[in-house]
Amino acid sequence: MHYKKQKDVLADSNASQADVDKAKKDLEEAKGDLDGKETDKDSLKSEVDKEDTVKGSDEYKNASEDAKKKYDDAFTKKAKRRIK
């Protein structure tokens, strides 16, 4: 018998060991195929930590007001809280 969902096997009082083994194997294979990556905020935090250095640099001081505003807007309190 073919089950579309592993929960169906758990709920089936007539499921055989072969059914259970196949459902488990299918679930393990599907888990192994997950291609997401762990969230790594270290590089972002590193850039946030440079805020004072950047704002003290000639690059920042001599930038256009629009460029400074864009940089400053990236450092709202809300954005900083999300990183920490």
Order of alpha helices (4+ residues) and beta strands (2+ residues): alpha-alpha-alpha-alpha-alpha-alpha-alpha
